[in-house]
Amino acid sequence: MDLTGVEQVRLVPWAEGDLWLLRRTNSPGMTAHLGGPETEEKLLDRHRRYVRSEPGQMYRATLADSGETVGSIGYWERAWRGGTVWETGWAILPEFQGRGLAALAARALVGIVRHSGGHPTLHAFPGVDHAASNGVCRRAGFTLLGQADFEYPKGNWIRSNDWCVDLRQ
């Protein structure tokens, strides 16, 4: 694959100073498929979990050439179908959307998770009606396994696609 002229991303482990990014991605437009914005209290709790990052890890996604922050991505454990799997999710800031950066970040994350060990699969669960995130999964090499219903946040049911990468391959 010729990557001449293609932007590259770097994943930087989440740090104490990254709360601003959570606040930027907590807008109605960015959280429409996730039940809407969270309260400041919930954001602070999420930030503390991201800084601890165990098990799993959150990252700030940056442009490799300039270091400019474009969004976030990470992975964490989820109980799923009688076992435990890794789950991933991402948020790309509006001014950087539509450039393929989420798919690049997701491919980079797959490599990190594959080398970190733990569970044999990494899943993503975008809403069935979230075309952009489903496209990210497809472009990042995930396999569509089917659909599932999730309660996220509590009280908000979402019909999602179950996309998976086998980390043993």
N, C-alpha and C positions, 0 to 999 in steps of 0.2 A: 504494500500500500504506500503510495507516495503522499507524504505529509507536508510537502513543500507548500508554504503559505497558510497552513492550517494552524490555528491557535492551539497551544498546549496548556494543560493545567497542571498545577502542583497542589497536592493535598498537605495542608499544614495542621498538625494536631491542635485541637481546640484549646484555647488558653483563657485565663482570667479576663483578659482585655477584649474578648470577642462578644461580650453581651450586646454591644451595639448592633451586631449582625442579626442576632435573634430579634431584637426590636425592629429592625428593618423588614425582616421577613414575616412579622406578625401583623401584617395589614389585611384588610378584608379580601383584597384581590389575591394575595399570596396564600391565604388560608381557606379559600372558598371550598376546596375539596376536602378540607380537614375539620369542618365544623365551625370555622370562623376564628377570629383572633382570641388569644388567651389573655387573662388578666396579668397585670404586672407581677403579682405574687407567683402565678404559675410560670411565668417566664423566668423569674429568678430561680425557682426550683429546678426548672429545665436546665438553666445555665449551670447550676451546681452539679447536676448529673453529668452534663457534657464535660465539665472540667475533670470530674472523677473518672469518667469513661471506662467503667469496668462493670461487667464484661463488655467488650467492644471498644469502639473509639469514634468520636466525632471529629470532623475536620472542617477547616475553612478552606474552600476551594479558591485558588488564586490563579491569575494568568502567569504562566511560567516565565515569560520574558520581562514583565514589569512588576510582578508581585501584587498587582491590584486584585482586591477581593471581589469575586464574582458570585459567591454563594456558599452553601454548606452541604455536606454529605457525611454520612456515617453509617455505622452498623452496630447492632445490639442484639441481645438474645430475645427470642420469642418462643413460647410454648406453641407448638403447631402439630396437629394431627398425631397426638400421642408421643411426641418427641420434642426436642429442642433444636431450633434452627437459628441461623443468623438472619436478621431482617435489615434492610437498608431503606433509606429515604433521603431526599435531597431538596434543596430550595435554591434556585438561581434568581438573583436579583433581576427585576424587570428590565433594566437597561442592558442586561447581558443575555436575555432570553433570545431564542431563535438562532443561535450561533453554533449549536452542537456541543456546548460546553458541559451540559449535564451528562451527556453520553460519554464524553471524554473522562469526566470525573468518575462516572460509574465504572468504566473499564479500569481506571487506575485503582479504584477501590476493590474491585474483584481480585486484582493481583495482590493487594495488601492482605485481604481476608484469606486468600488461598494460602499465603505464606504464614499467616498467624496461627493457623490450625484451629482446633476446637470442634466445630460442627462441619458436617459434610456438604451442607447446602447454604446458599444465600438467597433469600427471597425478597421480592419487592411486591407491594400490594396497592398499586394505584387504583383509584376508582375507575369503574368500567367506562365512565363518560369523560375521563381525563385524558384526552387524546395526546397531549404533549408528553405526559409521564409514561404512558404506554409506549409511545414512540421511543423514548429514552431507553426503556427496557429492551425493546427490539434492537435498536442500534448498538446497545452495549453487550449484546450476545446472550441475553436471558431467554429462556424457553417458557412459553405460555402453557401453564398446566390446567387452567380452568378458572372458575369464579368462586368467590367466597364472600360471606357477609361478616363485617367487623363492626364492633361498637367502638367508635373513636370520634371524639372523646365520649366519655360515658353519657349515654342518653342519645347519641347520634349514630344511627346505623348507616353504614356505607357498603354498597355492593362493589366489590373489588375484583380485579384480576390477580391471579396468583402467578407471578413470574419467578423463575428459578434458575440459578446457575449451580451446576454440580462442581464443587470445589476440588473434587478428587481427580478431575480430568486436566 
